[in-house]
Each structure stands twice: as structure tokens, then as C-alpha cells.
Amino acid sequence: MVDLDFKICHGEGPAPKYSYYHIWKAYNVINDYGPIGRKKLSTHLRLGEGSTRTILCKMIQEGTVEITKTGAILTERGLKLLRNSTIDVRPVDLRAITIAKINCAIRVPGHAHLVKSGCEQRDQAVKAGAFGATTLLVKNGAIILPEIDLNVSDDVDEALRNTFDLMEGDVIIIGSAMSYESAERGAVAAALNLMEKTAGTEEAVMSILESNSDLESLGIAIHELLGRLPLAIRSKNCGVLIEDGSVVERNFDGPILQEAFHKKVVVRRNSPQGTAFHGIPIVAVPITRGDDVVAVIGVVDITKGALFDLITRAQQI
């Protein structure tokens, strides 16, 4: 993880006037409008120039932002962090299930098990300036309201599936307000608070942006150890597919990985029809921490079983 100890920049004085939402927003604004000057960035963030300078200071120290003659831009490192973001943020029109006319929806992958009633996400959104928030879960293939396990209407289900590539265990937080900015701020604040349950407060933003980087490093190492057999590795938040020494797909997932993840068992079977490796043997192994699965590694045996037969025989000697 990238250290986000902002005491490096603002010292031991008063608490900063910005939030983790503003850090997240800064990455997106610089990506969309860079090169961008500090004054214009502070306008987008609705922060004073002093707070904006503090955020830029830290981003520069982390190597994610560079200051050019025409303004701030994201470096390759910053762009990579942003590309690997594991939350999707989209404007939506779902007034049928929200309390205000302007809505912003966020998909947080794999965190459904951390949501109780949705009240906590609503409270976080209100603190951030939204009117409220509606929290939904993807459970057993359906989109439901938490705690009461009530399916949303067909219209809402269709709208959300057309907006997001939803997967089992995802959380959808819909911030509501009279302006899109306030709705977005509320939804993002609620999402970051939910992520905080699996990462420290100061790591929450970067865990969203950087999780794929850690998976890529681990996956490529295992890929090389296995003679470059195609390999997929997936955590609750993200996944990568690796072939021929490099990542060929991010946010990757598949039915065999899902089965190993949710059943907490090793799965050995041929890849199903309609997939890239149809008919080729795959073994998916869950990585556990206590009673929880934190990731799954799947190896595609393009030797069509010969490699795993050899390993099995070696274990019997």
C-alpha cells in the first residue's frame, strides 16, 4: 500500500479541511482535466488552495502526480492506480427507490458480507452532505435490499445491470441529493467507509486504487514458477488474467474462480463452454485467512492434464 500519512504534509497542526473523498476526487479531476492548475483544481474540489496544495504535495511525494509548466498531470503510476480502481461511479435515475431527484450510484465489489441494514452507509452519506443513500446487495444472483432480503423491482434491476457489470457479493450505494456533486460526495464517502472495514482509514482510498497492482505482482511470480501456464488470480475486489508473462485482462472473473471462492474448496474441472479455454483442465485454489477466503488462484493446464498428473504422481512417491 502507498503510505497516506498526511502528517508528512500538514504537520501536527489543526485537522485538515479535506476528506478522503477529496483525495479520490483529485485523481479523477486531474485525469479528466489535466494539465490543471491548483486554482482550477481547488474549484473542482470546492476546497481552499491551501488544502488543495496539501493534497497535491502528498500525491507528488507518492509519485502519482507531476507538476508541469501548464499544470498538474497524473504520472504513469497515477494513471495505473486510477485504471485499477475497483469501484465504479455512475450517474443514475432511480428516483423510485431514493429520496431525492439527483442520484449517483457506486459499485463496491465483494463487500456485501460487511453490510447489515444499510443504515450505516446512509449516515455516512448524510454526514458528507447528501440527503441520504440507498444500499443494495447482489445476493444469489438477485439485487436485494439488505436485512429484509427484498428483491428490487424489475425496472430497477434492469437499470442497474445496464449500468454496472454486477457480480455476486457486490454492494451498490446510491447517494441522493439536489445536486450531482452532493450525491456523488455522499455515495463515495459511504463507499470509502465500507472499504475502511477491510483497510485502515488512511489506506482505504489507495486500497481501492491499488489492489490490482498487488495481485499482478503475485500472479506474475506464480505464473513464471509454473512455466508461464495461463493463470488467473482474484480477490474480493478485483482480478487479473495473466498469459505469456503479462497481464491480458483486468477485473477478470470466471465461474470456476467464483465456485472456489464461495464454496471455500479446491475446484478441478474443465473450463465450461463459452469461455476462452473451453474444455481445458483448470484447478482453482482458495487462499484463506481464518474462516474467510481472501483470494483464489486458478491455473489453466494447457498441457491438458499432463502437468497435474505429473504433480499427483510425484506426491504419491
N, C-alpha and C positions, 0 to 999 in steps of 0.2 A: 504494500500500500504506500501511496505518497503521503508523507507527513503533512498534515494540515494544522500544525500548531501555530495559530496566528499570533501568538505572543512574539514570535520572531519579528513581526512587522509592527505591531502596535504597542509593544512593551507591556508593562504591568499596570497601565492606567485604567481609565474607565472602560466598561464593556463596549465593544464595537456596536455601531448602529445598524450593521447589516446582518443578514441571516444566511443560513446555508442555501436558502432559495436564491439569494443574490449571487452566490458563487456559481450555482448551477446556471443561472440566467446569464451570467457574464460569458461563460463558454459559448452559449448559443448565440448571443448578440455579436460577439467578436467573429464567430464563424459566419454569421449571416451578413454582417455589415463591414467587416474589416477590409482594409485598414481603417481603424476608427480611433478618433481622438478621445482623450479622457473625458472632456466635457460632454461630448455626444454620448459616450458610454454611460456616464452618470445620469444623463437624461433618460436613457432607455431603462436603467436600473432604478430610477427615481431615488437616487442616493446623492448625498453631497460629494463633491470632488475629493474630499479627504478620505472618505470611506472607499470610494472607487479606487483611489491611489493605493490604499492598503491591499485591496483585493488584487490589483494588478501587480503589486510588489511581490506578493506570495506566488502568483502564477509565473512571474518571471523567474523567481528563485527555483521553482519546481521545473522550469524548462518547458512549460506549456504555452507560454506567450513570449513574443518578441516585439520590441518597440522599434518601428522603422521611422523614416522621415515623415511618412504620411499617417502614421498611427499604429495601433496595436493589431497584431495578427496572431493567429494560432500557429505554433510550430508543428512539425510533423508529429511530435509527441502529443501535443494538444489535440491535433486532428484525430490521431489514433484513439485517444481516450474518448473523444466525442463519438467517433464511429462505433465504438464498442459499448456505447451506452445501453443499458438493459431496461430502461423504462421508455415507453412510447408516450408522447404528449400530443393530443389532438383536440381541436375544437369539435364539439358535437352539439346536436339539437335534440336533447332528451328531456324536454320540459314536462313530459308526462310523469317522470319519476323524480324530479328535482324541484327546488323551492324558488328558483329564480330563472329569468329568461335566458341568461347567458351561461353556457356550460363549457367546461374544459375537462376532458377525460384523460386519465393516466392509467396505463397498464403496468403493473408491477409483477414481473414473472415469479412464480413459485413461492409466494408468501401467504397463500390462503390459510395455511395452518396457524398463522400468527394473528389472524383476525377473529375477534369474538363477536361483538354485536355491530360493529361499525361506528359506535358512538365515539370511540377514541379518535378515529380519523375525522369525524365531523368536528369535534372540539378543536383539533389541530388546525383545520381549515378555517374555522371561525377566528381563532387567535391570529391567523395570518391575514385576515381581512376579508375573507369570503363570507357569504350569507350562511353557507353550510356545505356539506358534502354527502353524497350517497355512495356507499361502498357495496360492491358486488363481488362475488366469487365464482370461479369456474370449478364446478364440482360434479364428478360423474358425467362429464360432458355437457352439463347444463349451466346456464348462468343464473345464479340464485342470490337472493337476499340472505345475508348471514343470520345466524341464530335461529330464524324461523324456517330456513331451507325452502323458501318460496321461490318458484321459478318466475323470472320476469316475463312480460308479455312477449308474444311472437314478434311484434314490431320492434320492441327494444332489443330483443335477442338478435334480430336480423341487422339492425343498425350497428350494434357493437361488433358483430362478426364481420361486417363490411368495413369497419374502421380499423380493427386490430386483427392480427393473426393470433387468436387466442389458443391457449393450451391449458391442460389440466393443472389446477393449483394456482392459476393466475388470480391476481386481485385487480379490480377496476375501481378507481376512485374518481368520482365525478364532482369537481368543485363547481359551485353555483354562486353567481353574483350578478350585479347590474352592469359590470364591465368584464371584458375578457381577461384583462390584466389581473383583476382581483380573483376571478375564478381560477386562473392558472396558478397564482400565488398560493391560494388555499389548497388546491389539489397537489401541487409539488410539495408544500410543507407537510401535508398528511402522508405523502409517499415517502419522504425522507425520514419522517418519524417512524414509519413502519420498518424501513430499512435499518434504522438505528437499533432495532431489536436483535439484529444479527451482526451489527458492527458498531463500534464506538461512535459517538456523535460526530467527532471530527473526521472519522473515516467514512461516514455514510455517503457523502457526495462522491468521493473517489471510488468507493466500492461499487457504486452504480456505473461509473465510467470505466473502471479498470479491471473488472473481473475477468473479461476475456483474455487480457494480457497474461494473467497468471495461468489460466487454462492452456493457452497456446504454448507457453514455455514448458509446462509439464507434459502436455500432449506430444510435442515435437521430440522431447527427450525419450519418451517411451516408444514413439514411432521409429526413431533411429535404432533403439535397442532391439526392436523386433524386425530389423531388416527392411524398414520402410513399408511394412504392411499398412494398408489404409486403416485409419484409426479415428474414432470419434470420442470426445470426452465432453461430458455435460454436467454442470452443477444445477442448483435450483434456479439460478438466474440466467444462465447463458450456456452456449455450447459451441464447439468448433469441430469441423471435419478436416482431417489432415491427409494429404496424399502426396507422394513423391517429394517429401521433405518440406512441404509448405502448407499453409492453411488455405483451403479452397472454398470454405464456406463458414461464415459466422452465424450465430444464432441457430445452429444446427440442432435438430432433434429427430427422433425416429421411434417407431413403435417398440422395438426391442429395447432401446435405452429406457423408454418410459416404463416398460414392464419391469425391468431390473430395478429401476429407481423406486417405484411404488410398492412392488412386492418384496423388495429388500432381499432378492435372491439372485444367484448367478443364472443367466439365461443363455442357453445354447440352442440355436436353431438357424435354419436357412433364412436369408433375407426374403421378406414377402414380395409378392408380385407388385409391380408398380414402383419399386424402389430402384436406385441406381445399381445396386449389387444383387439383383433378383437371383435367387437360387444359390447364392454363395454362402457358406457357413459363417456365422457371426457368433462371437461369445461376448456377452456384456456382464461386467462385474461391478457391483456396487461398492463404493468406498463409504464406510460408516464411521460415525463418531458417537459412541454410546449406542443409543437405540435409533439414532437418526442417520439417514443416508445423506451425505453431503455432495456426492458426485457419483457418476457412473462412467466407466471406461469400456468402450466397445471396439473390438478388433475384427476386421474383415479378413478372413483367411482365404486370400486369392489362390492359395495352393490347393483349395477345395478339400480341406480336411487333413492334408498330409502333415502340415506343421503340428496341428493339435494332436494328431495320432502319435507323432514322434514324442511330443511332450508327455502324453499319457503313458507311453511305453517306458520312457525314462523314469517316470515316477514309480513305476512298478518294479524297477530293477533293485 
